[in-house]
Amino acid sequence: MEHVVLELGLAVALIALAGLLSAKLRFSVIPFYILVGMAVGPHAPKFGNFDFRFIHSAELIELLGRLGVLFLLFYLGLEFSVGRLIKAGKSIAIGGTIYIVINFSLGLLFGFGAGLPFQEVLIIAGITSISSSAIVAKVLVDLKRTANAETEMILGIIMFEDIFLAVYISILSGLVLSGASSIGGVLLSAAIALGYMLLVIVVGRKALPLLNKMFNIRSNELFLLAVFATLFIVAGFSETIHVAEAIGALLVGLVLAETEHMKRIEHLILPFRDFFGALFFFSFGLTIDPFTLGGAVWLSLGAVVITLIGNYIAGMLAGRSAGLSPKASSNIGLTIVSRGEFSIIIANLGKAGGLLAILQPFSALYVLILAILGPLLTKESKHVYNFMNRIFKLDRNYKKKNAAKTEMKKVEDPS
């Protein structure tokens, strides 16, 4: 921490260079941020007298990265709205259940198929079930897809995953750390998570006149301070009751999106979202030790294949359950394929419980691959869909079903 400002300056310079390189190659910037973090972090290789490990203030950068997640999810909430989320409540519950059931089941099958012990299988299933809120938010904003028909389902699945995560971490903590789990405690965690989300949304809507008056501040400096205070207090409080702080930030964004100050907040928050968001992906790279990845290559690649298949099927089914077109449904499965912060949290739980050492390199390599593949597949979703459509005739089947529904309506109502 002796040269913390210099280290932060060098880190930002490297992030900027990585961003320029990705723009030149017309590739998603996220993998570049992660890889440059790996290259200069505490686990980076040393070549003779050349030591690239100049980042020794990883704790500070990690804190700034956490703020990046909050800004990313907050901005995503601003681009959306509580009204749209409420209207899609039933379809989101169905779609979220489909997504979790498919991916969690495949994770269990994969873990047992790999011959791992029961507790390790539960960790693997958790790692492969939860998508990265930060990466999904970054991709949706960068590709300007926040207004797309499928976005409300994507956001709904992210929130549904958080409820699942709250329950699942309660179960894992009992089984892995203490050897037992209270059903009452698990149900209480789930009820608190769900109740808290609903409470913030309902109270936020009821308090709109008050919020409009509270943020009616002429000075941009004081206005931003009021917005930041609201964001950090709600997100921080969320963490204290075991609801991810990122989801707390998303909820604040959803509520403030309904106010008359939404455009002003969006405009002023944009530079903070970009700066701190970049630091999050860089800080994630700092945590990855490339020397431990070799032994988990085949296990990670197998899990990646399972995840790609499971996500695409789940996305198609979730989208179709909400009446979305095959193309929009395909976008769901491709957009939420990235894995990140939540997978690492679950892997660290296995480490704390003294489970097999392979879980750490497995989770790091698995997350890194999908952090690279996810944004790429989302960007090229049109080509992926066209390829799948040629094989499975998705569009033709959809048109046939729609035509049959139209005929049925004509028969029921000849007028």
C-alpha positions as CSV (number, residue, x, y, z in Angstrom):
1,M,0.0,0.0,0.0
2,E,3.1,2.3,0.0
3,H,2.7,3.5,-3.6
4,V,-1.1,3.0,-3.9
5,V,-1.8,6.0,-6.1
6,L,1.0,5.0,-8.5
7,E,-0.3,1.5,-8.7
8,L,-3.9,2.7,-9.3
9,G,-2.6,5.0,-12.0
10,L,-0.7,2.2,-13.7
11,A,-3.7,-0.1,-13.4
12,V,-6.0,2.5,-15.1
13,A,-3.4,3.1,-17.8
14,L,-3.3,-0.6,-18.6
15,I,-7.1,-0.8,-18.5
16,A,-7.2,2.0,-21.0
17,L,-4.7,0.3,-23.3
18,A,-6.7,-2.9,-23.1
19,G,-9.8,-1.0,-24.0
20,L,-8.1,0.7,-27.0
21,L,-6.9,-2.7,-28.2
22,S,-10.3,-4.3,-27.9
23,A,-11.9,-1.4,-29.9
24,K,-9.3,-1.8,-32.6
25,L,-10.0,-5.6,-32.8
26,R,-13.8,-4.9,-32.5
27,F,-14.0,-7.4,-29.7
28,S,-15.8,-7.3,-26.3
29,V,-13.6,-5.3,-23.9
30,I,-14.5,-7.5,-20.8
31,P,-12.0,-10.4,-21.6
32,F,-9.2,-7.8,-22.2
33,Y,-9.8,-6.2,-18.8
34,I,-9.7,-9.7,-17.1
35,L,-6.6,-10.8,-18.9
36,V,-4.6,-7.7,-18.2
37,G,-5.5,-8.1,-14.5
38,M,-4.1,-11.6,-14.6
39,A,-0.9,-10.4,-16.3
40,V,0.1,-7.9,-13.6
41,G,-1.6,-9.2,-10.5
42,P,-0.1,-11.0,-7.5
43,H,-0.2,-14.4,-9.4
44,A,1.4,-13.2,-12.6
45,P,4.5,-15.1,-13.9
46,K,8.0,-13.8,-13.4
47,F,10.5,-13.9,-16.3
48,G,14.0,-13.7,-15.0
49,N,14.6,-10.2,-13.7
50,F,11.3,-9.0,-15.2
51,D,8.6,-9.0,-12.6
52,F,5.2,-7.8,-13.9
53,R,3.5,-8.2,-10.5
54,F,3.3,-4.5,-9.6
55,I,-0.2,-4.5,-8.2
56,H,0.2,-5.0,-4.5
57,S,-2.9,-2.9,-3.5
58,A,-5.4,-5.5,-4.7
59,E,-7.7,-4.9,-1.7
60,L,-8.2,-1.3,-2.8
61,I,-8.8,-2.2,-6.4
62,E,-11.2,-4.9,-5.4
63,L,-13.2,-2.4,-3.3
64,L,-13.3,0.0,-6.4
65,G,-14.4,-3.0,-8.4
66,R,-17.3,-3.7,-6.1
67,L,-18.4,-0.2,-6.6
68,G,-18.2,-1.0,-10.3
69,V,-20.7,-3.8,-10.0
70,L,-23.1,-1.4,-8.1
71,F,-22.9,1.2,-10.8
72,L,-23.4,-1.3,-13.6
73,L,-26.5,-2.8,-12.0
74,F,-27.8,0.6,-10.9
75,Y,-27.6,1.9,-14.4
76,L,-29.2,-1.2,-15.8
77,G,-32.1,-0.6,-13.4
78,L,-32.4,3.0,-14.6
79,E,-32.7,1.8,-18.2
80,F,-35.6,-0.5,-17.2
81,S,-38.5,0.3,-14.8
82,V,-40.5,-1.2,-12.0
83,G,-43.7,-0.9,-14.0
84,R,-42.4,-3.2,-16.7
85,L,-41.0,-5.6,-14.1
86,I,-44.4,-5.9,-12.3
87,K,-46.3,-6.5,-15.6
88,A,-43.9,-9.4,-16.4
89,G,-44.0,-10.9,-12.8
90,K,-45.7,-14.2,-13.7
91,S,-43.6,-14.9,-16.8
92,I,-40.4,-14.0,-14.9
93,A,-41.2,-16.5,-12.1
94,I,-41.8,-19.2,-14.7
95,G,-38.8,-18.3,-16.8
96,G,-36.5,-18.0,-13.7
97,T,-37.7,-21.5,-12.5
98,I,-37.0,-23.0,-15.9
99,Y,-33.5,-21.5,-16.0
100,I,-32.5,-22.6,-12.5
101,V,-34.0,-26.1,-12.8
102,I,-32.3,-26.9,-16.1
103,N,-28.8,-25.4,-15.2
104,F,-28.8,-26.7,-11.6
105,S,-29.8,-30.2,-12.8
106,L,-27.2,-30.3,-15.5
107,G,-24.6,-29.1,-12.9
108,L,-25.5,-32.0,-10.6
109,L,-25.4,-34.6,-13.4
110,F,-22.0,-33.2,-14.5
111,G,-20.5,-33.3,-11.0
112,F,-21.7,-36.9,-10.4
113,G,-20.5,-37.9,-13.9
114,A,-17.1,-36.5,-13.0
115,G,-16.9,-38.8,-10.0
116,L,-16.8,-36.1,-7.4
117,P,-17.9,-36.5,-3.8
118,F,-21.4,-35.2,-2.8
119,Q,-20.4,-31.9,-1.3
120,E,-18.1,-31.1,-4.2
121,V,-21.0,-31.9,-6.6
122,L,-23.2,-29.3,-4.8
123,I,-20.5,-26.7,-5.1
124,I,-20.0,-27.5,-8.9
125,A,-23.8,-27.3,-9.4
126,G,-23.9,-23.9,-7.7
127,I,-21.0,-22.5,-9.7
128,T,-22.6,-23.6,-13.0
129,S,-26.1,-22.3,-12.2
130,I,-25.6,-18.6,-11.5
131,S,-24.8,-16.0,-14.2
132,S,-22.8,-12.9,-13.7
133,S,-24.9,-9.8,-13.0
134,A,-22.0,-7.5,-13.7
135,I,-21.1,-9.0,-17.1
136,V,-24.8,-9.3,-18.2
137,A,-25.4,-5.6,-17.2
138,K,-22.2,-4.5,-19.1
139,V,-23.1,-6.4,-22.3
140,L,-26.8,-5.2,-22.3
141,V,-25.7,-1.6,-22.0
142,D,-22.7,-1.8,-24.4
143,L,-24.9,-3.4,-27.1
144,K,-27.8,-1.0,-26.5
145,R,-30.2,-3.8,-25.8
146,T,-31.9,-2.4,-22.7
147,A,-35.1,-1.7,-24.6
148,N,-35.3,-5.1,-26.3
149,A,-38.3,-7.3,-25.7
150,E,-36.2,-10.0,-23.9
151,T,-34.5,-7.7,-21.5
152,E,-37.2,-7.8,-18.9
153,M,-36.9,-11.6,-18.8
154,I,-33.1,-11.3,-18.5
155,L,-33.4,-8.9,-15.6
156,G,-36.1,-11.1,-14.0
157,I,-33.9,-14.2,-14.2
158,I,-31.0,-12.2,-12.6
159,M,-33.3,-11.3,-9.7
160,F,-34.7,-14.8,-9.5
161,E,-31.1,-16.2,-9.4
162,D,-30.4,-14.0,-6.4
163,I,-33.3,-15.5,-4.4
164,F,-32.0,-18.9,-5.4
165,L,-28.5,-17.9,-4.4
166,A,-29.7,-16.7,-0.9
167,V,-31.3,-20.1,-0.3
168,Y,-28.5,-22.1,-1.8
169,I,-25.7,-20.4,0.1
170,S,-27.7,-21.1,3.3
171,I,-27.9,-24.8,2.4
172,L,-24.2,-25.0,1.4
173,S,-23.0,-23.1,4.5
174,G,-24.8,-25.7,6.7
175,L,-23.7,-28.8,4.7
176,V,-20.1,-27.7,3.9
177,L,-19.1,-25.6,6.9
178,S,-21.1,-27.1,9.8
179,G,-22.2,-30.5,8.4
180,A,-25.9,-29.7,9.0
181,S,-28.6,-27.4,7.6
182,S,-31.8,-26.1,9.2
183,I,-34.8,-26.2,6.9
184,G,-36.3,-23.4,8.9
185,G,-33.2,-21.3,8.4
186,V,-33.2,-21.9,4.6
187,L,-36.9,-21.0,4.3
188,L,-36.4,-17.9,6.4
189,S,-33.4,-16.8,4.1
190,A,-35.6,-17.2,1.0
191,A,-38.5,-15.4,2.5
192,I,-36.3,-12.5,3.6
193,A,-34.7,-12.2,0.2
194,L,-38.0,-12.2,-1.7
195,G,-39.8,-10.1,0.9
196,Y,-37.1,-7.5,0.8
197,M,-37.1,-7.2,-3.0
198,L,-40.9,-6.8,-3.0
199,L,-40.8,-4.3,-0.2
200,V,-38.2,-2.0,-1.9
201,I,-40.3,-2.1,-5.2
202,V,-43.6,-1.4,-3.5
203,V,-42.4,1.2,-1.1
204,G,-40.4,2.8,-3.9
205,R,-43.5,3.2,-6.1
206,K,-45.6,4.6,-3.3
207,A,-42.8,7.1,-2.4
208,L,-42.5,8.5,-5.9
209,P,-43.8,12.0,-5.0
210,L,-41.4,12.1,-2.0
211,L,-38.5,10.9,-4.2
212,N,-39.3,13.5,-6.8
213,K,-39.2,16.3,-4.2
214,M,-36.1,14.8,-2.4
215,F,-34.0,14.8,-5.6
216,N,-35.2,18.2,-6.7
217,I,-31.7,19.7,-6.2
218,R,-30.2,22.3,-8.5
219,S,-26.5,21.7,-7.7
220,N,-25.1,18.7,-9.6
221,E,-22.7,18.1,-6.8
222,L,-25.3,17.8,-4.1
223,F,-27.6,15.9,-6.5
224,L,-25.0,13.3,-7.1
225,L,-24.2,13.0,-3.4
226,A,-27.9,12.3,-2.7
227,V,-28.0,9.7,-5.4
228,F,-24.8,8.0,-4.2
229,A,-25.9,8.0,-0.6
230,T,-29.2,6.3,-1.6
231,L,-27.4,3.7,-3.8
232,F,-24.7,2.8,-1.3
233,I,-27.0,2.7,1.8
234,V,-29.6,0.4,0.1
235,A,-27.0,-1.8,-1.5
236,G,-25.0,-2.1,1.7
237,F,-28.1,-2.8,3.8
238,S,-29.1,-5.5,1.3
239,E,-25.8,-7.3,1.9
240,T,-26.5,-7.3,5.7
241,I,-29.6,-9.4,5.2
242,H,-27.9,-11.8,2.7
243,V,-29.4,-10.2,-0.5
244,A,-26.5,-9.5,-2.9
245,E,-25.5,-5.8,-2.8
246,A,-25.6,-5.8,-6.7
247,I,-29.3,-6.7,-6.5
248,G,-29.8,-3.9,-4.0
249,A,-28.3,-1.5,-6.6
250,L,-30.5,-2.9,-9.3
251,L,-33.6,-2.3,-7.1
252,V,-32.5,1.4,-6.5
253,G,-32.2,1.9,-10.2
254,L,-35.6,0.3,-10.9
255,V,-37.2,2.6,-8.4
256,L,-35.4,5.8,-9.5
257,A,-36.2,5.0,-13.1
258,E,-39.8,6.0,-12.3
259,T,-38.9,9.5,-11.0
260,E,-38.9,12.7,-13.1
261,H,-35.1,12.9,-12.5
262,M,-34.2,9.6,-14.3
263,K,-32.6,11.3,-17.4
264,R,-30.4,13.5,-15.2
265,I,-29.3,10.6,-13.0
266,E,-28.5,8.5,-16.1
267,H,-26.4,11.3,-17.7
268,L,-24.4,12.1,-14.5
269,I,-23.8,8.4,-13.5
270,L,-22.5,7.3,-16.9
271,P,-18.8,8.1,-16.4
272,F,-18.8,6.4,-12.9
273,R,-20.4,3.3,-14.5
274,D,-17.7,3.1,-17.1
275,F,-14.7,3.8,-14.9
276,F,-15.6,1.6,-11.9
277,G,-17.1,-1.1,-14.2
278,A,-13.7,-1.4,-15.9
279,L,-12.0,-1.7,-12.5
280,F,-14.3,-4.6,-11.5
281,F,-13.3,-6.8,-14.4
282,F,-9.6,-5.9,-13.9
283,S,-9.9,-6.7,-10.2
284,F,-11.5,-10.1,-11.1
285,G,-8.4,-10.8,-13.2
286,L,-6.2,-10.1,-10.2
287,T,-7.7,-13.0,-8.3
288,I,-6.9,-15.6,-11.0
289,D,-3.7,-17.6,-10.6
290,P,-2.8,-18.9,-14.1
291,F,-0.4,-21.6,-12.7
292,T,-3.3,-23.5,-11.0
293,L,-5.5,-23.7,-14.1
294,G,-3.7,-26.6,-15.9
295,G,-5.1,-29.4,-13.7
296,A,-8.7,-28.3,-14.2
297,V,-8.7,-27.9,-18.0
298,W,-10.9,-30.8,-19.0
299,L,-13.2,-30.5,-16.1
300,S,-13.7,-26.8,-16.9
301,L,-14.2,-27.4,-20.6
302,G,-16.8,-30.1,-19.9
303,A,-18.7,-27.7,-17.6
304,V,-18.5,-24.9,-20.2
305,V,-20.1,-27.2,-22.8
306,I,-22.8,-28.3,-20.4
307,T,-23.5,-24.6,-19.5
308,L,-23.7,-23.5,-23.1
309,I,-26.2,-26.2,-23.9
310,G,-28.3,-25.7,-20.7
311,N,-28.4,-21.9,-21.1
312,Y,-29.5,-22.0,-24.7
313,I,-32.3,-24.5,-24.0
314,A,-33.3,-22.7,-20.8
315,G,-33.4,-19.3,-22.7
316,M,-35.5,-20.8,-25.5
317,L,-38.0,-22.3,-23.0
318,A,-38.1,-19.2,-20.8
319,G,-38.6,-16.9,-23.7
320,R,-41.3,-19.1,-25.3
321,S,-43.1,-19.3,-21.9
322,A,-43.4,-15.5,-22.0
323,G,-44.6,-15.5,-25.6
324,L,-41.3,-14.1,-27.0
325,S,-40.1,-14.9,-30.5
326,P,-37.5,-17.6,-31.1
327,K,-34.9,-14.9,-31.8
328,A,-35.6,-13.0,-28.6
329,S,-35.6,-16.3,-26.7
330,S,-32.2,-17.2,-28.2
331,N,-30.9,-13.8,-27.1
332,I,-31.9,-14.7,-23.5
333,G,-29.8,-17.9,-23.4
334,L,-26.8,-16.3,-25.0
335,T,-26.8,-13.1,-22.9
336,I,-26.9,-14.8,-19.5
337,V,-24.3,-17.5,-20.3
338,S,-21.5,-15.5,-18.6
339,R,-20.4,-16.6,-15.2
340,G,-18.5,-14.4,-12.7
341,E,-18.7,-13.0,-9.2
342,F,-21.4,-15.3,-7.8
343,S,-19.6,-18.5,-9.1
344,I,-16.4,-17.4,-7.3
345,I,-18.3,-16.8,-4.1
346,I,-19.6,-20.3,-4.1
347,A,-16.2,-21.8,-5.0
348,N,-14.7,-19.9,-2.0
349,L,-17.3,-21.5,0.2
350,G,-15.9,-24.9,-0.9
351,K,-12.4,-23.7,-0.1
352,A,-13.5,-22.5,3.4
353,G,-15.0,-26.0,4.0
354,G,-11.8,-27.8,3.1
355,L,-13.2,-29.5,0.1
356,L,-11.1,-30.7,-2.9
357,A,-8.4,-28.2,-4.0
358,I,-9.5,-28.6,-7.7
359,L,-12.6,-26.5,-7.1
360,Q,-10.6,-23.3,-7.1
361,P,-8.7,-23.7,-10.4
362,F,-11.9,-25.2,-11.9
363,S,-14.0,-22.2,-11.0
364,A,-11.3,-19.7,-12.1
365,L,-10.9,-21.3,-15.5
366,Y,-14.6,-22.0,-16.0
367,V,-15.5,-18.4,-15.2
368,L,-12.7,-17.0,-17.3
369,I,-13.8,-19.0,-20.4
370,L,-17.4,-18.0,-20.0
371,A,-16.5,-14.4,-19.3
372,I,-14.8,-14.4,-22.7
373,L,-17.4,-16.5,-24.6
374,G,-20.5,-14.8,-23.0
375,P,-20.0,-11.3,-24.4
376,L,-18.8,-12.7,-27.8
377,L,-21.9,-14.9,-28.2
378,T,-24.2,-12.1,-27.1
379,K,-22.6,-9.7,-29.7
380,E,-22.9,-12.4,-32.4
381,S,-26.3,-13.6,-31.3
382,K,-27.8,-12.9,-34.7
383,H,-25.4,-15.3,-36.4
384,V,-25.8,-17.9,-33.7
385,Y,-29.6,-17.8,-34.1
386,N,-29.4,-18.0,-37.9
387,F,-27.2,-21.1,-37.5
388,M,-29.5,-22.8,-35.0
389,N,-32.5,-21.8,-37.1
390,R,-31.1,-23.6,-40.2
391,I,-30.6,-26.8,-38.2
392,F,-33.8,-26.8,-36.0
393,K,-36.2,-24.7,-38.1
394,L,-37.0,-22.6,-35.0
395,D,-38.8,-19.8,-37.0
396,R,-40.9,-22.2,-39.1
397,N,-42.2,-24.0,-36.0
398,Y,-43.0,-20.7,-34.3
399,K,-44.9,-19.5,-37.4
400,K,-46.8,-22.7,-37.6
401,K,-47.9,-22.5,-33.9
402,N,-48.9,-18.8,-34.4
403,A,-50.9,-19.7,-37.4
404,A,-52.7,-22.5,-35.5
405,K,-53.5,-20.1,-32.6
406,T,-54.9,-17.6,-35.1
407,E,-57.1,-20.2,-36.7
408,M,-58.4,-21.3,-33.2
409,K,-59.3,-17.7,-32.4
410,K,-61.2,-17.4,-35.7
411,V,-63.2,-20.6,-34.9
412,E,-63.9,-19.4,-31.3
413,D,-64.9,-15.8,-32.5
414,P,-66.1,-15.9,-36.1
415,S,-66.8,-12.2,-36.0
